[in-house]
Amino acid sequence: MGTSSQPGQGLDGGPDGRQFAGWSSVLDRYGVQYLILDKVRDGNLLSLVRARPGWTVDYEDGASVLFIRSPAGVS
C-alpha cells in the first residue's frame, strides 16, 4: 500500500526503514477498513498494524496478511 508516487515507498516510510509517523491518521482520514500487506515489502507497517488495537488478522498466508479494522477503530 503506498501513499507516494515513488515506487517502494508507502506508509512504512520506504526501503530505508524510516516509519511514517502519521500512518494511523492517514488511514483514519480516508476511512480505511481493510489492509492487505505483503510480508516482505510491508514488514515495518505490518509490525505496526499487528501492534495497533482495532486491527485484526482476517487471513494470512506465506506471502500476505489481510487486516480488518473494527468499527471502534475508526475515528
SULFENZI-V270481 format. One record per residue. N is the residue number from 1. PHI is phi in whole degrees, 0 to 359 (NA if undefined). PSI is psi in whole degrees, -180 to 180 (none if undefined). Layout:
n = <N N>
phi = <PHI PHI>
psi = <PSI PSI>
This chain:
n = <1 2 3 4 5 6 7 8 9 10 11 12 13 14 15 16 17 18 19 20 21 22 23 24 25 26 27 28 29 30 31 32 33 34 35 36 37 38 39 40 41 42 43 44 45 46 47 48 49 50 51 52 53 54 55 56 57 58 59 60 61 62 63 64 65 66 67 68 69 70 71 72 73 74 75>
phi = <NA 234 239 241 274 271 301 83 244 215 292 274 96 98 293 276 88 293 269 284 301 259 303 292 292 296 295 299 303 261 64 295 250 226 227 245 243 280 296 269 287 251 306 295 293 303 296 295 292 302 275 271 300 99 247 235 281 264 207 211 226 292 249 212 225 255 255 239 269 287 304 291 280 262 269>
psi = <127 154 -2 169 -4 128 143 1 133 -152 -17 -2 -4 -170 -20 -1 -4 135 137 111 -32 25 -41 -39 -32 -45 -39 -48 -39 5 34 128 -20 143 132 114 138 130 -28 -54 -30 28 -44 -48 -37 -46 -41 -44 -40 -36 -10 124 146 -11 130 149 123 -33 144 136 -166 -17 -31 169 133 119 145 136 133 151 -32 -19 -5 130 none>
